[in-house]
């Protein structure tokens, strides 16, 4: 059966159109707040810290008085009023600000939070404030005071703030990786993610390229995937500049992953700019699969202009096994499944297509399975067996 034309698929698609659980950071021994001298409670301006007065609907007789803007001086009072997302945002902001000048006090306040969730989030906020000015010190405290099970999120928080000082952030990441080998991959990847999230793709890729061999593919994939989602041409150029051939391949795989997520049609159209062989084949496979999931009409029209080939097999399989196409326009789905060049993929796709079709029209699907010349004997047997009623004990 020849592949169905784009117009046929368009009719099909037109018809179709009508149709924190945070980790609990361990509490370390901290003196009571009442033991701090008033001089240690640093004031904060009302413009910098949000007002944490409870809303009228949540105000109780015991807390009906106006509460001043949050500062360390009234921190205990802020914990006594009913908690809201806004009040906790203000508390985290207060801790981040305090930690830039007095990290010890900020962390002690965080550790005194009334619930494990708040304690976890407040400690991360304090670490962020501290890491903005002294990331290595914040990293050392994290290793000394945070249990293994909660350490990954704490390290992510401090590294996300540390990138304001790139060299110091890299130093802190190296320290975490060397001192915490069980989470070495996570710590390094956290810094890569932080750089990329800030748009410093150059720093993310440079740091990833220095990763130990067992982690390099993961870090490079993160760096170049993020880069390709925003600047695919620049990401490809940077990947080609990597001196190590294996690193180049790993980086290009990251480019493919990110580009397929953000603009699969563009990835497919530009696949010829990638190295021939496995890299280009992967780009077409991943790009076509994602493109079909987003816009099967456009993707199938693009493929329909070309002769069937192994490079297009993944896209053809994706069209054939799109449920709405298989069930509402089975002739279209069958033509794409039958066009697949790789015999194993063709057989598996035909079985999946028949199963999907049978959910809507089992009689027609069974007839196709019994009579289509596209099925090999063993594929036909498997397809027909799926229609047999299950034996009852």
SVG drawing of the C-alpha trace seen along z (x, -y; Angstrom):
<svg xmlns="http://www.w3.org/2000/svg" viewBox="-16 -51 57 75">
<polyline fill="none" stroke="black" stroke-width="0.4" points="0.0,0.0 1.5,-3.4 1.9,-6.0 -1.2,-8.2 -0.9,-11.7 -0.7,-14.7 -4.3,-15.7 -5.6,-12.4 -3.9,-12.9 -5.1,-16.5 -8.7,-15.2 -7.9,-12.8 -6.4,-15.6 -9.3,-18.0 -11.8,-15.4 -9.7,-14.8 -9.8,-18.5 -13.5,-18.3 -13.2,-15.7 7.6,-20.0 7.6,-17.7 10.8,-19.1 13.5,-16.9 13.6,-17.4 16.8,-18.9 18.1,-17.6 17.8,-20.1 21.2,-20.9 21.7,-22.2 21.0,-25.9 20.6,-28.3 17.1,-29.7 16.3,-33.0 15.9,-34.6 19.6,-34.0 20.6,-36.4 21.4,-39.9 19.3,-42.5 22.3,-43.9 22.5,-40.7 19.1,-41.2 19.8,-43.2 17.0,-45.5 15.6,-45.3 13.9,-48.1 10.2,-47.8 10.8,-48.3 13.1,-45.3 11.0,-42.9 7.3,-42.2 4.7,-42.8 3.7,-39.6 0.5,-40.7 -2.2,-38.0 -5.2,-38.7 -8.4,-39.8 -9.9,-36.4 -7.2,-34.7 -6.8,-37.2 -7.7,-35.7 -8.4,-37.8 -5.0,-36.9 -3.3,-38.3 -5.5,-41.2 -2.9,-43.9 -1.0,-45.3 2.3,-43.5 5.2,-45.6 7.2,-44.7 9.3,-41.6 12.7,-41.8 14.8,-39.6 13.5,-41.7 10.0,-40.4 10.9,-37.1 9.4,-35.1 6.1,-37.0 6.1,-36.2 6.2,-32.5 3.3,-32.8 0.7,-34.1 -1.0,-31.8 1.4,-30.8 0.6,-31.7 2.6,-31.4 3.2,-35.2 4.3,-35.2 6.8,-32.4 8.1,-34.2 8.8,-37.1 10.5,-35.0 12.7,-33.3 13.6,-36.8 14.5,-38.0 16.8,-35.0 18.5,-35.4 19.2,-39.0 20.4,-38.3 22.7,-35.5 24.7,-37.9 26.0,-39.5 25.2,-37.2 24.9,-33.6 25.2,-32.0 22.1,-33.8 20.2,-33.3 20.8,-29.5 19.9,-29.4 16.6,-31.2 16.0,-28.8 16.6,-25.7 14.1,-27.0 11.2,-26.9 8.1,-25.2 7.8,-22.5 10.2,-20.2 9.1,-21.6 9.6,-25.2 13.0,-24.3 14.1,-22.7 13.0,-25.7 14.3,-28.3 17.8,-26.6 18.0,-26.6 17.1,-30.3 19.8,-31.1 22.3,-29.1 21.4,-31.1 22.0,-34.4 25.3,-33.2 26.5,-31.6 26.0,-34.9 28.9,-36.3 30.9,-33.3 29.9,-30.1 32.8,-28.0 31.9,-28.7 28.3,-27.9 29.4,-24.6 31.5,-23.7 28.6,-24.3 26.3,-22.2 28.7,-19.2 29.1,-19.6 25.5,-20.1 23.1,-18.6 22.4,-14.9 23.1,-13.0 19.5,-12.6 18.8,-16.3 22.2,-17.5 21.5,-17.5 18.7,-20.2 20.8,-22.3 23.7,-22.2 21.5,-23.1 20.2,-26.1 23.6,-27.5 25.1,-26.9 22.2,-28.7 23.1,-31.8 26.9,-31.4 27.0,-32.0 27.0,-35.7 30.7,-35.0 31.5,-32.4 35.1,-31.5 34.0,-31.2 31.0,-29.1 33.2,-26.7 35.5,-26.5 32.6,-25.6 31.3,-23.0 34.8,-21.4 34.9,-21.3 31.4,-19.7 32.3,-17.1 35.6,-16.2 34.2,-16.1 30.9,-14.4 31.7,-11.6 28.3,-10.0 26.6,-13.1 29.5,-14.2 27.5,-13.9 24.5,-15.8 26.7,-18.7 28.5,-19.2 25.3,-19.0 23.7,-21.5 26.3,-24.1 25.9,-23.4 22.1,-23.9 22.6,-27.1 24.9,-28.6 22.5,-27.6 19.4,-28.9 21.2,-32.3 22.0,-32.3 25.7,-31.7 25.8,-28.8 29.4,-29.4 30.3,-28.8 28.0,-25.8 29.5,-24.1 33.1,-24.9 32.6,-23.5 30.8,-20.4 33.7,-19.7 36.0,-19.4 33.8,-16.7 35.4,-13.4 34.8,-10.8 31.9,-9.0 30.0,-12.2 30.9,-14.2 28.2,-12.9 25.5,-13.8 26.9,-17.3 27.5,-18.1 24.0,-16.9 22.5,-19.3 24.6,-22.2 24.0,-21.8 20.4,-20.7 19.6,-23.9 21.7,-25.9 20.0,-24.4 16.5,-25.2 17.4,-28.9 20.3,-29.2 20.7,-26.0 23.1,-27.4 25.5,-28.7 25.2,-25.4 26.2,-23.5 29.1,-25.8 30.4,-25.4 30.0,-21.6 32.1,-21.5 34.9,-23.4 35.3,-20.8 38.7,-19.2 37.8,-15.7 35.8,-13.7 33.8,-11.8 32.9,-15.0 31.8,-16.5 29.4,-13.6 28.1,-13.9 27.5,-17.6 25.8,-17.2 23.5,-14.6 22.6,-17.3 21.9,-19.7 19.6,-17.2 17.7,-16.6 17.2,-20.3 16.3,-21.3 13.8,-18.5 12.1,-19.7 11.9,-23.4 11.5,-23.3 11.5,-19.8 10.6,-21.0 13.6,-23.2 15.8,-20.3 14.6,-18.0 15.0,-20.7 18.6,-21.4 19.6,-17.8 21.9,-17.9 24.1,-20.4 25.0,-17.8 27.7,-15.1 26.6,-12.3 26.0,-8.9 24.5,-8.2 24.3,-11.9 22.3,-12.9 20.1,-9.8 19.4,-10.5 18.4,-14.1 15.9,-12.9 14.6,-10.2 14.1,-12.4 13.0,-15.4 10.4,-13.5 9.0,-11.7 8.5,-15.0 7.3,-16.8 4.6,-14.2 3.4,-14.4 3.0,-18.2 1.8,-18.5 1.3,-15.2 0.0,-17.0 3.1,-19.1 5.5,-16.3 3.9,-13.8 3.8,-16.3 7.5,-16.9 8.2,-13.1 5.9,-12.5 8.1,-14.5 10.9,-12.0 11.4,-8.4 11.1,-6.0 14.4,-5.4 15.7,-4.2 16.3,-7.9 12.5,-8.5 11.4,-5.2 10.9,-6.7 8.7,-9.4 6.7,-7.0 6.2,-4.8 5.1,-7.8 2.5,-8.7 1.2,-5.2 0.8,-4.7 -0.8,-8.1 -4.0,-6.8 -6.5,-9.1 -5.0,-8.4 -4.9,-4.7 -8.5,-4.6 -10.1,-7.2 -8.0,-6.9 -6.5,-3.4 -5.7,-3.4 -3.4,-6.4 -1.8,-4.8 -1.3,-1.5 0.4,-3.2 2.9,-4.8 3.5,-1.6 4.0,0.4 6.5,-2.2 9.0,-1.5 12.3,-0.2 13.6,1.6 11.8,5.0 11.8,5.3 10.5,1.8 7.9,2.3 6.6,5.5 6.4,4.0 4.7,0.8 2.2,2.9 1.3,4.8 0.9,1.5 -1.2,0.1 -3.5,3.1 -3.9,3.0 -4.9,-0.7 -7.3,-0.1 -8.9,2.9 -9.9,0.6 -12.3,-1.1 -13.1,1.4 -11.9,4.9 -13.6,6.6 -11.8,4.4 -8.5,4.6 -8.7,8.4 -9.5,8.6 -6.4,6.5 -4.3,8.7 -5.6,11.8 -5.3,10.6 -2.7,7.8 0.3,8.9 2.4,6.4 2.6,8.8 5.2,11.5 3.9,14.9 5.2,14.5 3.8,10.9 0.4,12.1 0.4,14.9 1.1,12.5 -1.6,10.1 -4.3,12.7 -3.4,14.2 -4.2,10.8 -7.8,11.3 -8.2,14.6 -10.2,14.6 -8.1,15.3 -8.5,18.7 -10.4,18.9 -9.2,21.2"/>
</svg>
